[in-house]
Amino acid sequence: MSVHEIRSFVEGDWVPFGNQQTITVNSAVTGEPVALVGQSDINFHSVLDHARNVGGPALRAIGFHDRARLLKALALHLDQHKEELYALSHTTGATRADAKIDVDGGIGTMLVYASKGRRELPDSSVWLDGNVEMLSRKGTFVGQHILTPKLGVAVHINAFNFPVWGMLEKLAPTLLAGMPAVVKPATPTCHVTEACFRMMIDSGILPEGSVQLIVGATGDLLDRLNAQDTVSFTGSAKTALSLKSKPRILRKSVTFVAEQDSLNATVLGQDAAPGSAEFDILVKEVVTEMTAKAGQKCTAIRRIFVPQGMQSAVADAIAAKLDAIRIGDPANRETQLGALVSLAQRDDVMAKVTKLREEADVVFDGSAMNMGDVDVERGAFLAPHLLMCDDADAAKHLHEIEAFGPVSTIMTYRDTQHASALLNRGGGSLVTSVITHDPDIARDIALGTASHHGRIYINNRDSAGESTGHGAPLPHMTHGGPGRAGGGEELGGIRGMHHYMQRTAIQGSPDMISAVVGTWVPGSTTHTEDAHPFTKGFDALKLGETFLSDSRTVTLEDIETFAHFTGDTFYAHMDEEAAKANPFFPGRVAHGYLLLSFAAGLFVQPDPGPVLANTGLSDLAFQKPVSPGDSISVTLTVRRKTRRTEDYGEVRWHVVLTNQDDETVATYTLHTMNAYSA
């Protein structure tokens, strides 16, 4: 294999290879050189300026939906080239299955954010956070929280174990938020990151300056950041502390997001006896977490807690499964366990195992396993190590030291309270799993440990067929954890964008708030047109455009007909005395859903036109009952418009039902899909 020269990409171009302080990246399988990382002279002031003055404005010039489209296009482009990334990943010790976790996981994360961006965010650059707050009695002074992109740079410092996913899972929420990024991959696997990054640049999809890549040393990069910037770090707690303690980071209040060391654990419920489905699930989960990526996962299971008396059965079952694992060249399709990323990493893991053995006995070390035809001297291969400790309460190292490889320790607990206390001894973890079919056990442990864990994964016979696994961070859910785990929250769906945006409280009159946020706010100016709004195409409708309906009287016959037709004969609609006895009603009243039906009849324009479909309603509130003889009318106002496809967009209408005394009866938001004007 040829030795590839790894280069940085800054200010729109690839930096010439630097020969100073060259670092050799060796194959984890053969020990042979596969890449050279040379330190080039990079002006980090110019790097940041390029991101702030070129990349940032280009991203902010387009809205959330266009950024989401960029993410989707980029993910689909990478999907066409993933076989190249699989092959290159083998040099890091990753099997094909490991590479899929990394590459496919990263691509999938980008696709999820692309989808969420289109579905959950407005077609603008202003994200409304929560509802309008009424700050005055008459409603002339209101407030609205908004989120807007920071005007700085996101510096992504990634770990070695996921060279593709680690980059893409940070880029997805960053770019969707409208912030440019500077990516700093870990050196041992930077050749894989650079290959993926090169694919992104060659695609021509991303705006100039939106992404840059730094390999090798970062010089004074972090010493040039300010309050508009964000650092997102994945790695060791020691390195995280060193970086976030930099005077510049502290003085400028630079946002620092850390995902670091984590002694994740799993618990076997007391109901899960040997032979049960849950017992088998735990064994499978542990073996998977010990062998996937050779145990080099920030979410891997390091501690296994089982009920007292079950430790031997669990150990025997796990050892039997481990013994059947095929170790070998990760390029071989049959290989299940590849190599650690380097010989140095293997030495570090074994040094940690030596410390753990002061408190635990080795019950399986893979010494009899067939290593195939790999060179165990030059390749960083390490068989799984399973340990067992008889006194989890007395242990110290087991709750503090993480051997970042195929290593895990079995310990026992007495009851759910004891299990929770032991889980929390880890000082804060990314994930803990509870394997049980007993809801009470799941509840006790979840509530007893939620304060110390970013994610709690509960699995049993009902969910096993579709569950994604203990160690799989999903873009929809928070990835992070308190305390030792760093206190950060990556991913978590749209909330993962918060690190790259500023939350601001906007206060003023409804008209001022409407102008700022691009959404009509109740209380702001409305206007009526001669044409019914349902006859207008999406682009012809204006925010605040209002339709005032005629009125309709609700009769007792209407109420009884609706009751018998629908089967809803609830006493408040049918029994005068019983209704009067209810503190909410003056007597028999109209059904709420009858009022909604009458409202539609009052505002709908029946002819074929731009309105393609009513897709639902939200925020429905019934505020005053309607008695027989009352009349209702409807005010329909264009509240928000969102382009959805090339053919149609979504219109959200503010709907208010009032009675003959102009009192509000009900309010809701109507959703319609409207075609564009011909």
C-alpha positions in Angstrom: 0.0 0.0 0.0 1.3 3.4 -0.9 2.0 5.9 1.8 -0.4 8.9 1.5 0.6 12.4 2.4 -2.2 13.9 4.6 -2.9 17.6 4.0 -4.9 20.3 5.6 -7.6 22.1 3.7 -7.9 25.8 4.6 -9.1 29.0 2.9 -10.5 27.0 0.0 -7.4 25.0 -1.0 -5.3 22.1 0.0 -2.1 23.1 1.9 1.2 21.8 0.4 2.6 18.9 2.4 4.9 20.1 5.2 8.0 18.1 6.0 8.6 19.5 9.5 7.8 17.2 12.4 6.4 14.5 10.2 4.3 11.9 11.9 3.9 8.4 10.4 0.6 6.7 10.7 1.0 2.9 10.6 -1.4 0.2 9.7 -3.0 -1.3 12.8 -2.9 -4.7 11.0 0.6 -4.9 9.6 2.5 -2.1 11.3 3.5 -0.7 7.9 3.3 3.0 7.2 0.1 4.0 5.4 0.2 7.8 5.8 2.4 10.7 6.6 1.2 13.7 8.5 3.4 16.7 8.0 3.2 20.0 9.9 2.6 22.8 7.5 2.8 26.5 8.2 -0.8 27.6 8.6 -1.9 31.1 9.5 -4.7 30.2 12.0 -5.8 33.9 12.1 -6.6 33.6 8.4 -8.3 30.3 8.8 -10.7 31.8 11.3 -11.2 34.9 9.2 -12.0 32.8 6.2 -14.7 30.9 8.1 -16.2 34.0 9.7 -16.1 36.2 6.7 -16.7 33.8 3.8 -18.2 30.5 5.2 -20.5 32.1 7.8 -22.2 34.6 5.5 -22.6 32.0 2.8 -24.4 29.7 5.1 -26.5 32.4 6.8 -27.6 33.7 3.4 -29.7 30.5 3.0 -32.3 29.3 5.4 -32.7 26.1 7.4 -34.4 24.2 4.5 -31.7 25.0 2.0 -29.0 23.9 4.5 -31.0 20.7 5.1 -31.0 20.1 1.3 -27.2 20.6 1.3 -26.9 17.9 4.1 -29.0 15.5 2.1 -27.1 16.0 -1.1 -23.8 15.6 0.7 -24.9 12.4 2.5 -26.1 10.9 -0.8 -22.8 11.8 -2.4 -20.8 10.1 0.3 -23.1 7.1 0.1 -21.9 6.6 -3.4 -18.2 6.4 -2.3 -18.5 4.5 1.0 -16.7 1.3 -0.3 -13.6 3.4 -0.6 -13.9 4.4 3.0 -14.6 0.8 4.1 -11.3 -0.3 2.5 -9.3 2.5 4.0 -10.8 1.8 7.4 -9.3 -1.7 7.5 -5.9 0.0 8.0 -7.2 1.3 11.4 -8.1 -2.2 12.5 -11.8 -1.9 11.7 -13.7 -4.8 10.3 -16.3 -4.2 7.6 -19.0 -4.2 10.2 -17.0 -1.7 12.2 -16.5 0.5 9.2 -20.3 0.4 8.5 -20.9 1.6 12.0 -18.6 4.5 11.3 -19.3 5.4 7.7 -23.0 4.4 7.4 -23.6 5.9 10.9 -22.2 9.2 9.8 -24.1 9.3 6.6 -27.3 8.3 8.3 -26.9 11.0 10.9 -26.6 13.6 8.2 -29.8 12.3 6.5 -31.7 12.4 9.8 -30.7 16.1 10.3 -31.6 16.9 6.7 -35.0 15.4 7.3 -35.6 17.0 10.7 -34.4 20.4 9.3 -37.1 20.2 6.6 -39.9 18.9 8.9 -39.2 20.7 12.2 -37.6 24.0 11.3 -39.1 27.0 9.4 -38.0 28.0 5.9 -36.0 30.9 7.3 -32.9 31.6 9.4 -34.9 32.5 12.6 -36.0 29.6 14.8 -38.8 30.4 17.2 -38.1 28.8 20.6 -41.4 28.3 22.5 -44.6 30.3 22.3 -45.2 34.0 22.5 -45.2 35.2 26.1 -47.8 37.8 27.2 -45.9 40.4 29.1 -48.8 42.9 29.6 -52.4 42.7 30.5 -53.8 44.1 27.2 -51.3 42.2 25.0 -49.6 45.3 23.6 -46.2 44.2 25.0 -45.2 40.6 24.3 -42.0 38.5 24.2 -40.6 35.7 22.0 -37.5 33.7 22.3 -35.6 33.1 19.1 -32.5 31.2 18.1 -30.2 32.6 15.4 -26.8 31.4 14.1 -23.7 32.5 16.0 -21.3 34.7 13.9 -18.3 32.6 14.7 -16.6 29.3 14.0 -17.2 25.8 15.3 -13.9 24.0 16.0 -14.5 20.3 16.0 -11.8 18.2 17.8 -12.6 14.5 17.1 -11.4 11.2 18.5 -9.6 8.4 16.7 -12.2 5.7 17.0 -14.8 7.1 14.6 -12.9 9.1 11.9 -16.0 9.5 9.7 -19.0 9.4 12.1 -17.2 11.6 14.6 -16.8 14.3 11.9 -20.2 14.0 10.3 -22.2 13.8 13.5 -20.8 17.2 14.5 -21.0 18.8 11.1 -24.7 17.9 10.6 -26.1 20.2 13.4 -23.4 22.8 12.9 -24.0 23.4 9.2 -27.8 23.1 9.7 -27.5 25.9 12.3 -25.7 28.1 9.8 -22.2 28.0 11.3 -18.9 27.2 9.5 -16.6 24.5 10.9 -12.9 23.8 11.3 -12.4 20.0 11.7 -9.4 18.6 13.6 -9.3 14.8 13.4 -7.2 12.6 15.7 -3.9 11.8 14.0 -4.0 7.9 14.2 -7.0 7.8 11.9 -6.8 11.1 10.1 -6.1 9.5 6.7 -9.7 8.1 6.8 -11.1 11.5 7.8 -9.1 13.3 5.1 -10.4 10.9 2.5 -14.0 11.5 3.5 -13.4 15.3 3.7 -11.8 15.2 0.2 -15.0 13.6 -1.1 -17.1 16.4 0.4 -14.9 19.1 -1.1 -14.8 17.4 -4.5 -18.6 17.2 -4.5 -18.8 21.0 -4.8 -22.0 20.9 -2.7 -20.9 23.0 0.3 -20.4 26.8 0.1 -16.9 28.1 0.1 -15.5 28.5 3.6 -18.2 26.4 5.3 -15.7 23.6 6.2 -11.9 23.5 6.7 -9.6 20.6 7.8 -6.6 20.9 10.1 -4.3 17.9 10.4 -1.3 17.9 12.7 -0.8 20.6 15.4 -3.4 23.3 15.8 -0.9 26.0 16.9 -2.6 29.0 18.3 -6.0 28.2 16.9 -7.8 28.0 20.2 -6.0 31.1 21.5 -7.8 33.1 18.8 -11.4 32.2 19.6 -14.1 34.5 21.0 -17.6 34.4 22.4 -19.2 33.8 19.0 -17.2 30.5 18.6 -17.9 27.0 19.8 -15.5 24.1 20.5 -16.9 20.6 20.3 -14.5 18.1 21.7 -14.5 14.3 21.9 -11.6 12.5 23.7 -10.1 12.0 27.1 -11.1 13.9 30.2 -7.5 14.9 30.7 -7.3 16.6 27.3 -10.7 18.1 27.6 -9.7 19.7 30.9 -6.5 21.1 29.4 -8.3 22.6 26.4 -11.3 24.1 28.2 -9.0 25.6 30.9 -7.2 27.7 28.4 -7.3 31.4 29.5 -8.7 32.5 26.2 -11.5 30.0 26.4 -12.4 31.1 29.9 -11.9 34.8 29.4 -14.0 35.0 26.2 -16.7 32.5 27.5 -16.2 30.3 24.5 -18.9 27.6 24.4 -17.1 24.3 25.0 -18.9 21.0 24.4 -17.2 17.9 25.7 -17.9 14.2 25.2 -15.2 12.4 27.1 -14.3 9.3 29.2 -17.2 7.1 30.3 -17.5 4.0 32.4 -20.7 2.8 30.8 -22.5 -0.2 32.4 -25.3 -2.7 31.9 -27.6 -4.2 34.5 -29.2 -7.6 34.4 -32.6 -7.5 36.1 -33.3 -9.8 39.0 -36.1 -11.3 36.9 -33.7 -12.4 34.2 -32.7 -15.9 35.2 -30.4 -18.1 33.1 -32.4 -19.4 30.2 -34.7 -16.4 30.0 -34.8 -14.2 26.9 -33.4 -11.3 28.9 -30.4 -13.3 30.1 -29.5 -14.1 26.5 -30.0 -10.5 25.4 -27.5 -9.3 28.1 -24.9 -11.8 26.9 -25.4 -10.8 23.3 -25.2 -7.0 24.2 -22.0 -7.5 26.2 -20.2 -9.5 23.5 -21.2 -7.0 20.9 -19.9 -4.1 22.9 -16.7 -5.9 23.7 -15.9 -6.7 20.1 -17.4 -4.0 17.9 -14.6 -1.6 17.0 -12.4 -3.8 19.2 -14.1 -2.3 22.2 -12.9 1.2 21.2 -16.2 2.9 21.6 -17.1 5.7 24.0 -20.4 3.9 24.7 -19.0 0.4 25.2 -20.0 -1.6 28.3 -17.1 -1.5 30.8 -19.1 -2.7 33.9 -21.6 -5.6 34.0 -23.8 -5.7 37.1 -25.7 -9.0 37.7 -27.8 -10.2 40.7 -25.9 -12.0 43.4 -25.6 -15.7 42.6 -25.7 -15.2 38.8 -22.1 -14.1 38.2 -20.8 -17.5 37.3 -23.6 -18.3 34.9 -23.2 -14.9 33.2 -19.4 -15.3 33.0 -19.7 -18.8 31.5 -22.2 -17.6 28.9 -20.2 -14.5 27.9 -16.9 -16.5 27.8 -18.5 -19.1 25.5 -19.6 -16.5 23.1 -16.3 -14.7 23.1 -14.4 -17.9 22.5 -16.3 -18.4 19.3 -15.4 -14.9 18.0 -13.1 -14.9 14.9 -10.1 -12.6 15.3 -8.1 -11.7 12.3 -7.4 -9.4 9.4 -10.3 -6.9 9.3 -10.3 -6.9 5.5 -11.5 -10.5 5.7 -15.3 -10.6 5.6 -15.4 -13.5 8.2 -13.4 -11.5 10.8 -15.5 -10.4 13.7 -12.8 -8.7 15.9 -10.1 -6.6 14.2 -7.2 -4.8 15.8 -6.9 -1.8 18.1 -5.9 1.4 16.4 -2.2 1.1 17.3 0.4 -0.8 19.3 0.5 2.1 21.7 -3.2 1.8 22.2 -2.8 -1.9 22.9 -0.1 -1.2 25.4 -2.3 1.4 27.1 -5.2 -1.1 27.4 -3.1 -3.8 28.8 -1.6 -1.4 31.4 -5.1 -0.5 32.5 -6.0 -4.3 32.7 -3.1 -4.7 35.0 -4.6 -2.1 37.3 -8.0 -3.6 37.1 -6.7 -7.0 38.0 -5.7 -5.6 41.4 -9.5 -5.8 42.2 -10.8 -8.4 39.8 -9.9 -11.9 38.5 -9.6 -12.7 34.8 -12.2 -15.3 33.8 -11.4 -15.1 30.1 -8.4 -13.6 28.3 -8.6 -15.3 24.9 -5.2 -16.9 25.3 -6.5 -20.0 23.5 -8.3 -18.2 20.7 -7.1 -18.7 17.2 -5.6 -15.5 15.8 -5.5 -16.8 12.3 -2.6 -15.7 10.1 -2.2 -12.2 11.5 1.1 -10.9 12.8 0.4 -10.3 16.5 3.8 -8.7 17.0 3.3 -6.0 14.3 -0.5 -5.8 14.4 -2.3 -4.3 17.3 -4.5 -7.3 18.0 -5.8 -8.0 21.4 -8.2 -10.8 22.5 -11.2 -10.0 24.7 -10.6 -9.8 28.4 -13.5 -10.6 30.8 -12.9 -9.9 34.5 -14.9 -10.6 37.6 -15.0 -8.8 41.0 -16.6 -10.3 44.1 -16.9 -7.0 46.0 -18.1 -4.1 43.9 -18.5 -1.8 46.9 -14.8 -2.2 47.9 -13.5 -1.7 44.3 -12.0 1.6 43.3 -10.2 1.1 40.0 -13.2 -0.6 38.4 -15.3 2.5 38.9 -12.5 4.9 37.8 -10.3 3.3 35.1 -11.5 2.8 31.6 -9.5 0.2 29.5 -10.4 1.5 26.0 -10.5 -1.9 24.3 -12.2 -5.3 24.4 -12.4 -5.3 28.2 -15.3 -5.6 30.7 -15.8 -6.6 34.3 -18.7 -8.5 36.0 -19.8 -7.4 39.4 -22.8 -8.3 41.6 -25.6 -6.3 43.3 -28.1 -7.0 46.0 -31.2 -5.0 44.9 -32.2 -2.2 42.6 -31.1 0.5 45.0 -27.7 -1.1 45.3 -27.4 -1.5 41.5 -28.2 2.2 41.1 -25.6 3.2 43.6 -23.0 1.1 41.8 -23.9 2.5 38.4 -23.5 6.0 39.8 -20.0 5.2 41.1 -18.9 5.8 37.5 -19.2 9.5 38.2 -21.3 10.2 35.1 -21.6 8.1 32.0 -22.9 8.4 28.4 -25.2 5.3 28.7 -26.3 2.6 31.0 -28.5 -0.3 29.9 -31.1 -2.2 31.9 -32.0 -5.7 30.7 -35.3 -6.7 32.3 -38.9 -7.6 31.6 -40.1 -6.2 34.9 -41.4 -2.6 34.6 -40.8 -2.0 38.3 -37.1 -2.9 38.0 -36.7 -0.7 34.9 -38.4 2.2 36.7 -36.4 1.9 39.9 -33.0 1.8 38.1 -33.9 4.4 35.5 -35.0 6.9 38.2 -32.2 6.0 40.5 -29.5 6.6 37.8 -30.9 9.2 35.4 -29.1 11.9 37.3 -25.7 10.3 36.3 -26.4 9.2 32.8 -27.1 10.9 29.4 -29.0 7.9 28.1 -30.7 4.9 29.7 -31.3 2.0 27.3 -33.9 -0.6 28.4 -34.2 -3.8 26.4 -36.1 -7.0 26.7 -37.9 -9.7 24.6 -40.4 -7.1 23.4 -38.0 -4.6 22.0 -34.9 -6.7 21.1 -36.0 -7.3 17.5 -35.9 -3.6 16.7 -33.6 -2.1 19.3 -30.5 -0.5 18.0 -28.2 -1.7 20.8 -26.6 -0.4 24.0 -23.7 1.3 22.3 -25.5 3.1 19.4 -25.8 6.8 19.7 -28.8 7.9 17.6 -29.1 11.4 16.0 -32.6 11.7 17.4 -31.5 11.3 21.0 -29.0 13.1 23.3 -25.5 11.8 23.1 -23.5 13.0 26.1 -23.5 12.6 29.9 -22.8 14.5 33.1 -19.7 14.5 35.3 -16.9 12.3 34.0 -18.6 12.0 30.6 -18.1 15.7 30.0 -21.4 17.4 30.7 -22.1 17.9 26.9 -25.1 17.1 24.8 -24.4 16.3 21.2 -27.1 15.2 18.8 -30.5 15.0 20.5 -32.3 15.9 17.3 -32.8 19.6 16.6 -31.6 20.5 20.1 -28.1 19.5 19.0 -28.0 22.8 17.1 -28.3 24.9 20.3 -24.5 24.9 20.8 -24.1 26.8 17.5 -26.9 29.3 18.0 -27.7 32.2 20.3 -31.0 32.2 22.2 -32.3 35.7 22.5 -35.5 37.2 24.1 -37.2 39.6 21.8 -39.6 42.0 23.5 -42.0 44.6 22.0 -45.4 45.1 20.5 -47.0 42.2 18.5 -46.2 44.1 15.2 -42.6 44.5 16.1 -42.2 40.8 17.1 -44.0 39.7 13.9 -41.6 41.8 11.8 -38.5 40.3 13.5 -39.5 36.7 13.5 -41.3 36.5 10.2 -44.4 34.9 11.7 -47.7 36.7 12.4 -48.2 37.1 16.2 -51.7 37.3 17.7 -52.4 40.9 18.4 -50.4 42.3 15.5 -51.9 44.1 12.5 -54.3 42.2 10.2 -55.7 43.0 6.8 -58.6 41.7 4.7 -58.7 41.2 1.0 -61.6 41.1 -1.5 -60.7 37.6 -2.6 -61.2 34.6 -0.3 -57.7 33.5 0.9 -58.4 29.9 -0.2 -58.5 31.1 -3.8 -54.9 32.4 -3.6 -51.8 30.5 -4.2 -49.1 30.0 -1.5 -46.9 32.8 -2.8 -49.8 35.3 -3.1 -50.9 34.9 0.6 -49.5 37.6 3.0 -48.8 37.2 6.7 -51.6 38.7 8.7 -54.1 38.3 5.8 -57.5 37.7 7.5 -60.9 36.3 6.6 -63.9 37.1 8.7 -66.8 34.6 8.4 -70.5 35.0 8.7 -72.1 33.8 11.9 -74.1 30.6 12.5 -76.5 29.9 15.3 -76.1 26.6 17.1 -79.4 24.9 17.9 -80.4 22.1 20.2 -81.3 20.0 17.1 -77.7 20.5 15.8 -76.4 19.1 19.1 -78.7 16.1 19.2 -78.1 15.3 15.5 -74.4 15.4 16.0 -74.6 13.3 19.2 -76.6 10.5 17.5 -74.7 10.7 14.2 -71.3 10.3 15.9 -72.3 8.3 19.0 -70.9 11.0 21.3 -73.8 11.2 23.7 -71.8 12.5 26.7 -74.2 13.8 29.3 -73.0 17.4 29.0 -74.6 17.4 25.6 -77.7 15.3 26.3 -78.8 15.8 30.0 -79.7 19.3 31.1 -79.7 18.6 34.9 -76.5 16.5 34.8 -74.8 19.2 32.7 -75.8 22.0 35.2 -74.4 20.0 38.0 -71.0 20.1 36.3 -69.0 23.3 37.3 -67.9 23.8 33.8 -71.3 24.0 32.0 -74.4 26.2 32.4 -76.5 23.3 31.0 -76.5 21.3 27.8 -73.7 22.5 25.5 -72.4 21.9 22.0 -69.7 19.4 21.3 -66.3 20.9 20.8 -65.8 18.9 17.6 -69.3 20.1 16.4 -68.0 23.6 16.7 -64.8 22.8 14.7 -67.0 21.3 12.0 -69.2 24.3 11.9 -66.1 26.5 11.8 -64.8 24.7 8.7 -68.2 25.2 7.1 -67.9 29.0 7.8 -64.4 29.5 6.4 -63.9 26.9 3.7 -64.2 28.0 0.1 -65.5 24.8 -1.6 -64.3 25.2 -5.2 -61.1 23.5 -6.5 -58.2 25.8 -6.0 -54.8 26.2 -4.5 -55.7 24.5 -1.2 -54.6 20.9 -1.7 -55.2 19.4 1.7 -55.9 20.0 5.3 -53.1 18.2 7.1 -54.2 18.7 10.7 -54.5 21.2 13.5 -52.5 22.0 16.6 -52.7 24.0 19.8 -56.5 23.4 20.1 -58.1 25.0 23.2 -61.8 25.3 24.1 -62.2 28.4 26.2 -65.9 28.9 26.6 -68.9 26.6 26.2 -71.5 27.2 23.6 -75.1 26.7 24.6 -78.1 26.2 22.3 -79.1 29.5 20.8 -75.6 30.9 20.8 -74.0 31.9 17.5 -70.4 31.5 16.4 -68.2 33.1 13.8 -64.6 32.5 12.7 -61.5 34.7 12.2 -58.9 33.0 10.0 -55.5 34.6 9.7 -52.3 33.6 7.8 -49.8 33.0 10.6 -46.8 31.2 8.9 -45.7 30.0 5.5 -43.2 27.3 4.8 -42.1 26.1 1.4 -42.2 22.3 1.3 -41.6 21.1 -2.3 -41.3 22.7 -5.8 -45.1 22.4 -6.1 -46.6 23.4 -2.8 -46.0 24.9 0.6 -47.5 24.7 4.1 -49.7 27.5 5.4 -50.5 27.7 9.1 -53.6 29.7 9.9 -54.5 31.2 13.3 -58.2 30.3 13.9 -60.4 32.0 16.5 -64.0 31.1 17.1 -66.1 33.8 18.9 -69.7 33.9 20.1 -72.4 36.6 19.7 -70.8 38.6 22.5 -67.4 38.6 20.8 -66.0 36.2 23.5 -63.5 33.7 22.4 -64.9 30.2 22.3 -61.9 28.2 20.8 -58.6 28.8 19.2 -56.3 26.5 17.2 -53.8 26.4 14.4 -54.9 25.0 11.1 -52.4 23.4 8.7 -53.0 23.3 5.0 -50.9 22.5 1.9 -51.3 25.1 -0.8 -50.1 25.1 -4.4 -48.1 28.0 -5.7 -49.8 30.5 -8.0 -50.1 29.5 -11.6 
